[in-house]
């Protein structure tokens, strides 16, 4: 196709005009190649989200202990003759409750399980069997001396190993039946307690010195569980983690964050971006060291030392967990003296453990300030707050007062029926005395003059996060039988890949995503793939193999070969040059904008170009041997698809031009000059 000829002002002779479509074709080809590269990554990420575990490992049948088998056999062999001698006890229990002031919504007899009719549904066989297992195990004399019990199972623990199993089972069902009665009693008692004014607690806020001895006594009884309520971890757990060697990722994180102020902002950001994966971090840091060495400037010598010291500490062989020491100091769990003692330069692991001391001593060092701070807070007068953690303080105080009183009432009631005598001696359960503890009149008298120790307990508990929820006041109705649901994950995972990394043999770490601009932007199918899980980089350094140690013994042990390849390929494709990928992906909007501007300037020329390309394709398909048909057809497809996807917006403009030509009778000379008629100049 001959080029358009134009006259120059100087020579007045025709010369070939600049061909704008050559620039367009080049830009279109580059954009297409760029999008193909991004699309490959999108496809790789989509593929790894479909990985499967393969053939599931057979689930072993649950083992049943001999004790449980014995209980099942015992229940199966029960008959009227064996249970006849216990009927007077059951009748006496029901009559004693009938003589109280409590009226139940159902007949009292219906609350007590019938072992003959209900058989294996009469009790929770697992709970009873587990309690029996502890009962039959050898025990120290001291373990049998505890007179206070909070559950029927705890009482069974303390019974003699040779105690008659049928008697134990029958009296256990009586106690469980009575507790169903109490489940109907407690809600009405709770209502009485809920109406109790919170004025006593408000008075303590104004003048805590009134209860200082009781407050101090209660705080001194607090243990590691209460420390955990406030801080989310126990001192003994902190000690255990300090005693263990630091992970490679912990070492890198500590070395990097401790030098943040000495590193250039761009360098710190680049190192943080690759994460704490040893190989990726080392490669990135080594590049920085080489670049710094190449700069012939004395000022860089000090910065080079910083980078080299970072490398030395990040990959040290020292197993001491200095990183966790730093975290505990930042969180104010340990003071500067303890920090300096544990993080001495050049300290060995043995010296580190000696400085750490014993677990008991470490726990005491944390529990002492915890109690001191809590005592200082609770013994200092201050106004009654409006809200506590977003909850109305009045409601929170009412909740704590109610639960404190209810806990004490439960403790009193249990002292009557949760005893060894209740099992070992007929008619010794004292259900009537236990239920009288909850009598409304007695409860109202009880709360009018609150016990000072209980009030101090409620006041201190007000300053701590809530304990785990109490037993529900009303038993939940049994759900209707339904087909067993399909197994579901108990943990909420961000993605299939997150689930995979959480279940294989590797150091536990949360999903740590890298944002890659350009991914998931243009294609609705990939809208959720704009981020990449940084943990995937592990398979660049160490690809998954058939009998990979990271999969053995996990649900992914039988992962198909094809899925292992998907993970390895995705890691190689994405993390081989993650920095270059991020930079290139970020140029997608600019590339598209430049291409669109050029297309807008060539609105009239492009239709003719497409027509020429179509003629070239037809000519190639006729089989001329000199023509590279494969390459040309692929190029034409790319250009046509890219162009047509963006030409819809110009359709209205072309129609308008056609109407103007019909009305005016003139030919589109400008277009004819730029792209001469194909009939007169057939493509060759």
C-alpha positions as CSV (number, residue, x, y, z in Angstrom):
1,X,0.0,0.0,0.0
2,X,1.7,3.2,-1.1
3,X,2.0,5.9,1.6
4,X,0.1,9.2,1.5
5,X,2.0,11.8,-0.5
6,X,2.1,15.4,0.7
7,X,3.7,18.6,-0.7
8,X,6.5,20.2,1.3
9,X,6.5,24.0,1.7
10,X,10.2,24.3,0.9
11,X,10.7,22.1,-2.2
12,X,7.1,22.0,-3.5
13,X,7.7,18.3,-4.3
14,X,5.6,15.4,-3.0
15,X,7.1,13.3,-0.1
16,X,5.8,10.4,1.9
17,X,3.8,11.5,4.9
18,X,4.5,10.1,8.3
19,X,2.5,6.9,8.8
20,X,0.5,7.2,12.1
21,X,-0.8,3.7,11.9
22,X,2.7,2.3,12.3
23,X,2.9,3.9,15.7
24,X,-0.6,2.7,16.5
25,X,0.2,-0.9,15.6
26,X,3.4,-0.9,17.6
27,X,1.7,0.6,20.7
28,X,-1.2,-1.9,20.3
29,X,1.2,-4.8,20.1
30,X,3.1,-3.7,23.2
31,X,-0.1,-3.2,25.1
32,X,-1.3,-6.7,24.0
33,X,1.9,-8.3,25.2
34,X,1.7,-6.4,28.5
35,X,-1.9,-7.6,29.1
36,X,-0.9,-11.2,28.2
37,X,1.7,-11.1,30.9
38,X,-0.7,-9.8,33.5
39,X,-3.4,-12.3,32.3
40,X,-0.9,-15.2,32.9
41,X,-0.6,-14.1,36.5
42,X,-4.3,-13.8,36.9
43,X,-4.7,-17.3,35.5
44,X,-2.0,-18.7,37.8
45,X,-3.7,-17.1,40.8
46,X,-7.1,-18.4,39.8
47,X,-5.6,-21.9,39.3
48,X,-4.1,-22.1,42.8
49,X,-7.5,-21.2,44.4
50,X,-8.8,-24.5,43.0
51,X,-6.2,-26.8,44.5
52,X,-7.6,-30.0,46.1
53,X,-6.4,-32.4,48.8
54,X,-6.7,-35.4,46.5
55,X,-7.8,-38.8,47.8
56,X,-8.8,-38.2,51.4
57,X,-7.0,-40.2,54.1
58,X,-9.2,-42.8,55.8
59,X,-10.6,-41.5,59.0
60,X,-9.9,-44.0,61.8
61,X,-12.9,-45.1,63.7
62,X,-13.1,-43.4,67.1
63,X,-11.7,-45.5,69.9
64,X,-14.1,-46.4,72.7
65,X,-12.6,-46.9,76.2
66,X,-13.2,-50.0,78.2
67,X,-14.9,-47.8,80.8
68,X,-17.4,-46.4,78.3
69,X,-18.1,-49.9,76.9
70,X,-18.7,-51.0,80.5
71,X,-21.2,-48.1,81.0
72,X,-23.0,-49.0,77.7
73,X,-23.2,-52.6,78.8
74,X,-24.5,-51.7,82.2
75,X,-27.3,-49.5,80.8
76,X,-28.2,-52.2,78.3
77,X,-28.6,-54.8,81.1
78,X,-30.8,-52.7,83.4
79,X,-34.3,-54.1,84.2
80,X,-37.0,-53.4,86.6
81,X,-35.7,-55.9,89.2
82,X,-32.3,-54.2,89.3
83,X,-33.8,-50.7,89.7
84,X,-36.7,-51.6,92.0
85,X,-34.6,-50.9,95.2
86,X,-34.0,-47.3,94.0
87,X,-37.6,-46.4,93.4
88,X,-38.2,-45.2,97.0
89,X,-35.3,-42.7,96.6
90,X,-36.8,-41.3,93.4
91,X,-40.2,-41.0,95.0
92,X,-38.7,-39.3,98.1
93,X,-36.8,-36.8,96.0
94,X,-40.0,-35.8,94.1
95,X,-42.1,-35.5,97.3
96,X,-39.4,-33.4,99.0
97,X,-39.6,-30.9,96.1
98,X,-43.4,-31.0,96.0
99,X,-43.4,-29.7,99.6
100,X,-41.5,-26.5,98.6
101,X,-43.1,-23.3,97.3
102,X,-41.9,-23.8,93.8
103,X,-44.4,-24.7,91.1
104,X,-43.0,-26.2,87.9
105,X,-44.5,-25.9,84.4
106,X,-44.4,-29.7,84.1
107,X,-44.9,-32.6,86.6
108,X,-41.8,-33.0,88.8
109,X,-41.5,-36.6,87.7
110,X,-40.9,-35.7,84.1
111,X,-37.6,-33.9,85.0
112,X,-35.9,-37.1,86.2
113,X,-34.6,-39.4,83.5
114,X,-36.2,-42.9,83.2
115,X,-33.3,-45.3,82.7
116,X,-35.6,-48.2,81.6
117,X,-37.5,-46.1,78.9
118,X,-34.8,-43.7,77.8
119,X,-31.8,-46.1,78.0
120,X,-28.8,-44.5,76.3
121,X,-30.5,-41.1,76.0
122,X,-31.1,-40.8,79.7
123,X,-27.7,-39.3,80.4
124,X,-24.6,-38.0,78.6
125,X,-22.8,-41.3,78.4
126,X,-19.5,-39.7,77.5
127,X,-19.5,-37.3,80.5
128,X,-20.4,-40.1,82.9
129,X,-17.8,-42.5,81.4
130,X,-15.0,-39.9,81.5
131,X,-15.8,-39.2,85.2
132,X,-15.8,-43.0,85.9
133,X,-12.4,-43.3,84.2
134,X,-10.9,-40.7,86.6
135,X,-12.7,-42.4,89.5
136,X,-11.1,-45.8,88.7
137,X,-7.6,-44.4,88.2
138,X,-5.2,-44.6,91.2
139,X,-5.3,-41.4,93.3
140,X,-3.4,-39.8,96.1
141,X,-5.2,-39.5,99.4
142,X,-5.2,-35.7,99.1
143,X,-7.2,-35.9,95.9
144,X,-10.1,-37.5,97.8
145,X,-10.2,-34.9,100.6
146,X,-11.8,-32.0,98.7
147,X,-15.3,-31.5,100.2
148,X,-16.3,-28.8,97.6
149,X,-17.6,-29.8,94.2
150,X,-19.1,-27.8,91.3
151,X,-20.4,-30.7,89.2
152,X,-21.7,-34.2,89.7
153,X,-18.8,-35.5,87.6
154,X,-16.3,-34.0,90.2
155,X,-18.1,-35.9,92.9
156,X,-17.7,-39.2,91.0
157,X,-14.0,-38.5,90.7
158,X,-13.7,-38.7,94.5
159,X,-15.8,-41.9,95.0
160,X,-14.1,-45.2,95.8
161,X,-13.0,-47.2,92.8
162,X,-15.1,-50.2,94.0
163,X,-18.3,-48.3,94.5
164,X,-21.3,-50.1,93.0
165,X,-21.7,-48.9,89.4
166,X,-25.5,-49.3,89.2
167,X,-26.0,-47.3,92.4
168,X,-23.7,-44.6,91.1
169,X,-25.5,-44.4,87.7
170,X,-29.0,-44.2,89.3
171,X,-28.1,-41.5,91.8
172,X,-26.2,-39.6,89.0
173,X,-29.5,-39.5,87.0
174,X,-31.3,-38.2,90.0
175,X,-28.8,-35.3,90.4
176,X,-29.0,-34.5,86.7
177,X,-32.8,-34.5,86.9
178,X,-32.7,-32.1,89.8
179,X,-30.4,-29.7,87.9
180,X,-33.1,-29.6,85.1
181,X,-35.5,-28.4,87.8
182,X,-33.0,-25.7,88.8
183,X,-32.7,-24.7,85.2
184,X,-36.4,-23.6,85.5
185,X,-35.9,-21.9,88.8
186,X,-32.8,-19.8,88.1
187,X,-34.4,-17.4,85.5
188,X,-37.0,-16.1,88.0
189,X,-34.2,-15.6,90.6
190,X,-32.2,-13.7,88.0
191,X,-35.0,-11.3,87.4
192,X,-35.1,-10.5,91.1
193,X,-31.3,-9.9,91.1
194,X,-31.6,-7.8,87.9
195,X,-34.0,-5.5,89.7
196,X,-31.5,-5.0,92.5
197,X,-30.1,-1.5,92.5
198,X,-26.5,-0.9,91.6
199,X,-26.2,1.7,94.3
200,X,-23.9,-0.4,96.5
201,X,-21.4,-0.5,93.7
202,X,-21.7,3.2,92.9
203,X,-21.1,3.9,96.6
204,X,-17.8,1.9,96.4
205,X,-16.7,4.0,93.4
206,X,-17.1,7.1,95.6
207,X,-15.3,5.6,98.6
208,X,-13.4,2.4,97.8
209,X,-11.6,2.6,101.2
210,X,-14.8,1.2,102.7
211,X,-13.9,-2.2,101.2
212,X,-10.1,-1.9,100.8
213,X,-9.3,-5.0,102.9
214,X,-11.8,-7.1,101.0
215,X,-10.7,-5.6,97.6
216,X,-7.1,-6.4,98.4
217,X,-7.9,-9.9,99.5
218,X,-9.8,-10.7,96.3
219,X,-7.1,-9.2,94.1
220,X,-4.4,-11.3,95.9
221,X,-6.4,-14.5,94.9
222,X,-6.4,-13.7,91.2
223,X,-4.3,-16.0,89.1
224,X,-2.8,-16.3,85.6
225,X,-6.3,-16.9,84.1
226,X,-7.3,-13.4,85.2
227,X,-4.1,-12.0,83.8
228,X,-5.1,-13.6,80.5
229,X,-8.5,-12.0,80.6
230,X,-6.9,-8.6,80.6
231,X,-3.9,-9.3,78.3
232,X,-4.9,-12.3,76.2
233,X,-2.0,-14.5,77.3
234,X,-0.7,-16.1,80.5
235,X,2.7,-15.3,81.9
236,X,3.6,-19.0,81.7
237,X,2.9,-18.9,78.0
238,X,5.2,-15.9,77.6
239,X,7.9,-17.8,79.4
240,X,7.5,-20.9,77.2
241,X,7.9,-18.8,74.1
242,X,11.0,-17.0,75.4
243,X,12.5,-20.3,76.2
244,X,12.1,-21.5,72.6
245,X,14.5,-20.5,69.8
246,X,13.4,-17.6,67.6
247,X,12.1,-18.5,64.2
248,X,14.0,-17.2,61.1
249,X,11.1,-14.9,60.4
250,X,11.1,-13.5,63.9
251,X,14.9,-12.8,63.7
252,X,14.5,-11.0,60.4
253,X,11.6,-8.9,61.7
254,X,13.4,-8.0,64.9
255,X,16.6,-7.1,63.0
256,X,14.7,-4.9,60.5
257,X,12.3,-3.1,62.8
258,X,15.1,-2.3,65.3
259,X,17.0,-0.4,62.5
260,X,14.0,1.4,60.9
261,X,15.3,4.8,62.0
262,X,18.7,4.1,60.4
263,X,17.5,2.9,57.0
264,X,16.4,5.0,54.1
265,X,12.6,5.0,53.9
266,X,12.6,3.4,50.4
267,X,15.0,0.7,51.5
268,X,13.0,-0.1,54.6
269,X,9.8,-0.2,52.5
270,X,11.3,-2.5,49.9
271,X,12.6,-4.9,52.5
272,X,9.3,-4.9,54.4
273,X,7.5,-5.6,51.1
274,X,9.3,-8.9,50.5
275,X,8.3,-10.0,53.9
276,X,10.3,-12.1,56.4
277,X,10.9,-15.0,54.1
278,X,14.7,-15.8,54.5
279,X,15.6,-16.3,50.9
280,X,13.7,-13.4,49.5
281,X,14.8,-11.1,52.2
282,X,18.5,-12.1,51.8
283,X,18.4,-11.6,48.0
284,X,16.9,-8.2,48.3
285,X,19.3,-7.1,51.1
286,X,22.3,-8.4,49.2
287,X,21.3,-6.3,46.1
288,X,21.1,-3.2,48.3
289,X,24.6,-3.9,49.8
290,X,26.1,-4.4,46.3
291,X,24.5,-1.1,45.1
292,X,25.7,0.8,48.1
293,X,29.3,-0.6,47.6
294,X,29.2,0.6,44.0
295,X,28.6,4.2,45.1
296,X,32.0,6.0,45.3
297,X,31.1,8.3,48.2
298,X,32.6,8.3,51.7
299,X,29.2,9.1,53.1
300,X,27.9,5.7,52.2
301,X,30.4,3.9,54.3
302,X,28.3,4.3,57.5
303,X,25.1,3.3,55.7
304,X,26.9,0.2,54.3
305,X,27.8,-0.8,57.9
306,X,24.1,-0.5,58.8
307,X,23.0,-2.8,56.0
308,X,25.7,-5.4,56.8
309,X,24.9,-5.4,60.6
310,X,21.2,-5.9,59.6
311,X,22.2,-8.9,57.5
312,X,24.4,-10.3,60.3
313,X,21.6,-10.1,62.9
314,X,18.8,-11.2,60.6
315,X,20.7,-14.4,59.8
316,X,22.5,-15.0,63.1
317,X,22.8,-18.5,64.5
318,X,22.0,-17.2,68.0
319,X,18.8,-19.2,69.1
320,X,17.9,-16.7,71.9
321,X,14.5,-15.1,71.2
322,X,15.6,-11.5,71.4
323,X,12.7,-10.5,69.1
324,X,10.1,-11.6,71.6
325,X,12.0,-9.9,74.4
326,X,11.7,-6.6,72.4
327,X,7.9,-7.2,71.9
328,X,7.3,-7.8,75.6
329,X,9.2,-4.6,76.4
330,X,7.2,-2.6,73.8
331,X,4.0,-4.0,75.3
332,X,5.2,-3.0,78.8
333,X,5.2,-6.5,80.2
334,X,8.9,-6.3,81.2
335,X,10.9,-3.2,82.2
336,X,14.1,-1.8,80.8
337,X,16.3,-3.6,83.3
338,X,14.9,-7.0,82.3
339,X,15.2,-6.1,78.7
340,X,18.8,-5.1,79.0
341,X,19.6,-8.3,80.9
342,X,18.1,-10.6,78.3
343,X,19.3,-8.7,75.2
344,X,22.9,-8.2,76.1
345,X,25.2,-8.1,73.1
346,X,26.9,-11.5,72.5
347,X,24.9,-13.3,75.1
348,X,24.7,-17.1,74.6
349,X,21.6,-19.2,74.8
350,X,22.7,-20.7,78.1
351,X,23.3,-17.2,79.5
352,X,19.9,-16.1,78.1
353,X,18.1,-18.9,79.9
354,X,19.9,-18.2,83.1
355,X,19.0,-14.5,83.0
356,X,15.4,-15.5,82.2
357,X,15.2,-17.6,85.4
358,X,12.4,-20.1,86.3
359,X,8.9,-20.1,85.0
360,X,7.5,-19.5,88.5
361,X,9.8,-16.5,89.1
362,X,9.0,-15.0,85.7
363,X,5.3,-15.4,86.2
364,X,5.6,-13.8,89.7
365,X,7.4,-10.8,88.1
366,X,4.5,-10.3,85.8
367,X,1.7,-11.1,88.3
368,X,3.0,-8.7,90.9
369,X,2.7,-5.5,88.9
370,X,-0.6,-6.7,87.4
371,X,-2.1,-7.0,90.9
372,X,-0.5,-3.7,92.0
373,X,-1.9,-1.8,89.1
374,X,-5.3,-3.3,89.6
375,X,-5.2,-2.5,93.3
376,X,-4.2,1.1,92.6
377,X,-7.0,1.5,90.2
378,X,-9.7,0.0,92.4
379,X,-8.7,1.8,95.6
380,X,-8.6,5.2,94.0
381,X,-11.9,7.1,94.2
382,X,-13.3,8.1,90.8
383,X,-16.8,8.9,89.4
384,X,-19.0,6.1,88.3
385,X,-18.3,5.8,84.5
386,X,-20.9,6.3,81.8
387,X,-19.7,3.5,79.6
388,X,-17.3,0.5,79.7
389,X,-16.1,-0.9,76.4
390,X,-19.1,0.6,74.6
391,X,-21.6,-0.8,77.2
392,X,-23.6,1.3,79.5
393,X,-21.8,1.2,82.8
394,X,-25.1,0.9,84.7
395,X,-26.0,-2.2,82.7
396,X,-22.5,-3.7,83.1
397,X,-22.6,-3.1,86.9
398,X,-26.0,-4.8,87.0
399,X,-24.8,-7.7,85.0
400,X,-21.7,-8.2,87.2
401,X,-23.7,-7.9,90.5
402,X,-26.3,-10.3,89.2
403,X,-23.8,-12.9,88.1
404,X,-21.8,-12.5,91.4
405,X,-24.8,-13.1,93.5
406,X,-26.1,-15.9,91.3
407,X,-22.7,-17.6,91.4
408,X,-22.8,-17.5,95.2
409,X,-26.4,-18.8,95.4
410,X,-25.4,-21.7,93.1
411,X,-22.4,-22.5,95.4
412,X,-24.7,-22.6,98.4
413,X,-27.2,-24.9,96.7
414,X,-24.5,-27.3,95.5
415,X,-23.2,-27.7,99.0
416,X,-26.4,-29.6,99.8
417,X,-26.7,-32.0,96.9
418,X,-23.2,-32.3,95.3
419,X,-21.6,-34.4,98.1
420,X,-20.2,-37.8,98.5
421,X,-23.0,-38.7,100.9
422,X,-25.5,-38.0,98.1
423,X,-24.0,-40.9,96.2
424,X,-23.0,-43.2,99.1
425,X,-26.0,-42.9,101.4
426,X,-29.7,-43.3,100.4
427,X,-31.9,-40.2,100.7
428,X,-29.0,-37.8,101.4
429,X,-29.3,-35.5,98.4
430,X,-31.3,-32.8,100.3
431,X,-32.9,-31.4,97.1
432,X,-35.5,-29.5,99.2
433,X,-32.8,-27.6,101.1
434,X,-30.9,-26.8,97.9
435,X,-33.9,-25.4,96.1
436,X,-34.8,-23.2,99.2
437,X,-31.6,-21.3,98.5
438,X,-33.4,-19.8,95.5
439,X,-36.6,-18.9,97.4
440,X,-37.6,-15.3,96.3
441,X,-38.2,-14.1,99.8
442,X,-34.8,-15.4,100.9
443,X,-33.1,-13.9,97.8
444,X,-34.6,-10.4,98.5
445,X,-33.3,-10.5,102.1
446,X,-29.9,-11.7,100.8
447,X,-29.4,-8.7,98.4
448,X,-30.7,-6.1,100.8
449,X,-27.5,-6.5,102.9
450,X,-24.9,-7.5,100.4
451,X,-21.9,-9.5,101.7
452,X,-18.8,-7.2,101.8
453,X,-16.6,-9.9,100.2
454,X,-19.1,-10.4,97.4
455,X,-19.5,-6.7,96.8
456,X,-15.7,-6.3,96.7
457,X,-15.5,-9.2,94.2
458,X,-18.2,-7.5,92.0
459,X,-16.4,-4.2,92.2
460,X,-13.0,-5.7,91.1
461,X,-14.7,-7.8,88.4
462,X,-16.2,-4.5,87.0
463,X,-12.6,-3.4,86.2
464,X,-11.7,-6.6,84.3
465,X,-13.0,-8.1,81.0
466,X,-15.9,-10.4,81.5
467,X,-15.3,-14.0,82.3
468,X,-16.5,-16.7,79.8
469,X,-20.3,-16.9,79.7
470,X,-22.1,-18.6,82.5
471,X,-24.2,-21.7,82.0
472,X,-27.5,-20.7,80.2
473,X,-30.4,-20.1,82.5
474,X,-32.8,-22.0,80.4
475,X,-31.9,-25.2,78.7
476,X,-32.0,-25.0,74.9
477,X,-34.7,-27.1,73.2
478,X,-33.4,-30.2,71.4
479,X,-33.3,-29.5,67.6
480,X,-35.4,-31.6,65.3
481,X,-33.6,-34.5,63.7
482,X,-32.0,-33.5,60.5
483,X,-29.5,-35.0,58.0
484,X,-25.9,-34.6,59.1
485,X,-24.5,-31.5,57.4
486,X,-21.5,-31.7,55.2
487,X,-18.3,-31.1,57.1
488,X,-17.4,-27.4,57.3
489,X,-14.2,-25.7,58.4
490,X,-14.4,-24.4,62.0
491,X,-11.9,-21.6,61.1
492,X,-12.8,-18.9,58.7
493,X,-10.1,-18.7,56.0
494,X,-9.6,-15.8,53.6
495,X,-9.2,-18.1,50.7
496,X,-8.5,-21.7,49.6
497,X,-4.8,-20.8,49.6
498,X,-5.0,-19.5,53.1
499,X,-6.6,-22.7,54.3
500,X,-3.8,-24.7,52.6
501,X,-1.0,-22.8,54.3
502,X,-2.8,-23.1,57.6
503,X,-3.0,-26.9,57.5
504,X,0.4,-27.9,56.1
505,X,3.6,-28.4,58.1
506,X,5.2,-25.0,58.2
507,X,5.6,-22.2,60.8
508,X,2.2,-20.7,61.6
509,X,1.7,-17.3,60.1
510,X,-1.3,-15.3,59.0
511,X,-2.1,-14.4,55.4
512,X,0.3,-11.6,54.4
513,X,-0.9,-10.1,51.1
514,X,1.1,-8.1,48.6
515,X,-1.0,-5.6,46.6
516,X,-0.2,-5.8,42.8
517,X,-1.9,-3.0,40.8
518,X,-3.3,-4.1,37.5
519,X,-4.4,-7.5,38.8
520,X,-8.1,-8.0,39.1
521,X,-8.9,-4.5,37.5
522,X,-10.0,-5.1,34.0
523,X,-11.5,-8.5,34.1
524,X,-14.6,-9.2,36.3
525,X,-13.6,-12.8,36.5
526,X,-10.4,-11.9,38.4
527,X,-11.8,-9.0,40.5
528,X,-10.7,-10.7,43.8
529,X,-7.1,-11.4,42.6
530,X,-5.6,-8.0,43.1
531,X,-3.5,-9.3,46.0
532,X,-1.0,-12.2,46.2
533,X,-0.3,-14.3,49.4
534,X,3.3,-13.6,50.2
535,X,3.6,-17.2,51.7
536,X,3.4,-18.5,48.1
537,X,7.1,-17.3,47.6
538,X,8.2,-20.3,49.7
539,X,7.7,-22.5,46.7
540,X,10.1,-20.5,44.6
541,X,13.0,-21.3,46.9
542,X,11.8,-24.9,47.7
543,X,9.2,-26.2,45.2
544,X,6.7,-28.8,46.4
545,X,7.6,-32.4,45.6
546,X,5.7,-35.7,45.6
547,X,6.5,-36.8,49.2
548,X,7.1,-33.3,50.5
549,X,7.6,-33.1,54.2
550,X,5.3,-30.1,54.4
551,X,2.4,-32.2,53.2
552,X,3.1,-35.6,54.9
553,X,0.6,-36.2,57.8
554,X,-1.7,-33.3,56.8
555,X,-5.0,-33.3,55.0
556,X,-3.0,-32.3,51.8
557,X,-0.8,-35.4,51.8
558,X,-2.5,-36.8,48.7
559,X,-2.4,-33.5,46.8
560,X,-2.5,-34.2,43.0
561,X,0.6,-33.7,41.0
562,X,-1.1,-31.1,38.8
563,X,-2.0,-28.9,41.8
564,X,1.6,-29.1,43.1
565,X,2.7,-27.9,39.7
566,X,0.2,-25.0,39.8
567,X,1.6,-23.8,43.1
568,X,5.2,-24.1,42.0
569,X,4.5,-22.4,38.7
570,X,2.6,-19.5,40.3
571,X,5.4,-18.9,42.8
572,X,8.0,-18.9,40.0
573,X,5.9,-16.6,37.7
574,X,5.1,-14.1,40.4
575,X,8.1,-14.0,42.8
576,X,11.0,-14.5,40.4
577,X,11.0,-10.7,40.0
578,X,8.3,-9.3,42.2
579,X,9.6,-5.8,42.1
580,X,9.6,-5.7,38.3
581,X,6.1,-7.2,38.2
582,X,4.7,-4.6,40.6
583,X,6.3,-1.8,38.5
584,X,5.0,-3.1,35.2
585,X,1.5,-3.9,36.5
586,X,1.3,-0.3,37.8
587,X,1.7,1.0,34.2
588,X,-1.5,-0.6,32.9
589,X,-3.7,2.5,33.3
590,X,-1.1,4.8,31.6
591,X,-0.6,2.3,28.7
592,X,-4.4,2.1,28.1
593,X,-4.7,5.9,28.3
594,X,-2.0,6.5,25.7
595,X,-3.5,3.9,23.4
596,X,-7.0,5.4,23.7
597,X,-5.7,9.0,23.0
598,X,-4.0,7.7,19.8
599,X,-7.1,5.8,18.7
600,X,-9.2,8.9,19.2
601,X,-6.9,10.8,16.8
602,X,-7.2,8.0,14.2
603,X,-10.9,7.6,14.2
604,X,-11.2,7.9,10.5
605,X,-8.1,5.8,9.6
606,X,-8.7,2.7,11.6
607,X,-11.7,1.2,9.8
608,X,-9.7,1.3,6.5
609,X,-6.8,-0.4,8.3
610,X,-9.0,-3.2,9.5
611,X,-10.3,-3.7,5.9
612,X,-6.7,-4.0,4.6
613,X,-5.8,-6.5,7.4
614,X,-8.9,-8.6,6.4
615,X,-7.7,-8.6,2.7
616,X,-4.2,-9.7,3.9
617,X,-5.8,-12.6,5.8
618,X,-7.8,-13.6,2.7
619,X,-4.7,-13.5,0.5
620,X,-2.7,-15.5,3.1
621,X,-5.5,-18.2,3.3
622,X,-5.2,-18.7,-0.5
623,X,-1.9,-20.5,0.2
624,X,0.9,-18.3,-1.2
625,X,4.0,-20.0,0.0
626,X,6.0,-16.8,0.6
627,X,3.6,-15.5,3.2
628,X,3.9,-16.3,7.0
629,X,0.2,-17.0,7.4
630,X,0.3,-18.1,11.1
631,X,2.1,-15.1,12.4
632,X,0.0,-12.7,10.4
633,X,-3.3,-14.2,11.4
634,X,-2.4,-14.1,15.1
635,X,-1.4,-10.5,14.7
636,X,-4.6,-9.6,12.9
637,X,-6.7,-11.3,15.6
638,X,-5.0,-9.4,18.3
639,X,-5.4,-6.1,16.6
640,X,-9.0,-6.7,15.6
641,X,-10.1,-7.8,19.0
642,X,-8.4,-5.0,20.8
643,X,-9.8,-2.4,18.4
644,X,-13.3,-3.7,18.2
645,X,-13.5,-3.7,22.0
646,X,-13.0,0.0,22.0
647,X,-14.8,1.0,18.7
648,X,-18.4,0.8,20.0
649,X,-18.1,4.4,21.4
650,X,-17.3,5.7,17.8
651,X,-20.2,4.0,16.1
652,X,-22.5,7.0,16.5
653,X,-19.9,9.3,15.1
654,X,-19.4,7.2,11.9
655,X,-23.2,7.1,11.3
656,X,-23.4,10.9,11.6
657,X,-20.5,11.3,9.0
658,X,-22.3,9.0,6.6
659,X,-25.5,11.1,6.9
660,X,-23.6,14.3,6.2
661,X,-22.0,12.7,3.0
662,X,-25.4,11.7,1.7
663,X,-26.8,15.2,2.3
664,X,-23.8,17.0,0.9
665,X,-22.8,14.7,-2.0
666,X,-19.1,14.9,-1.4
667,X,-16.6,12.1,-0.9
668,X,-14.5,11.5,2.2
669,X,-11.4,12.8,0.6
670,X,-9.4,13.0,3.8
671,X,-9.8,9.4,4.5
672,X,-9.2,8.5,0.9
673,X,-5.9,10.3,0.9
674,X,-4.7,8.7,4.1
675,X,-5.8,5.2,3.1
676,X,-6.0,4.9,-0.7
677,X,-8.7,2.6,-2.2
678,X,-8.1,-1.0,-1.8
679,X,-9.7,-1.8,-5.1
680,X,-7.1,0.4,-6.9
681,X,-4.2,-0.8,-4.8
682,X,-4.8,-4.5,-3.9
683,X,-2.7,-5.8,-0.9
684,X,0.3,-7.8,-2.1
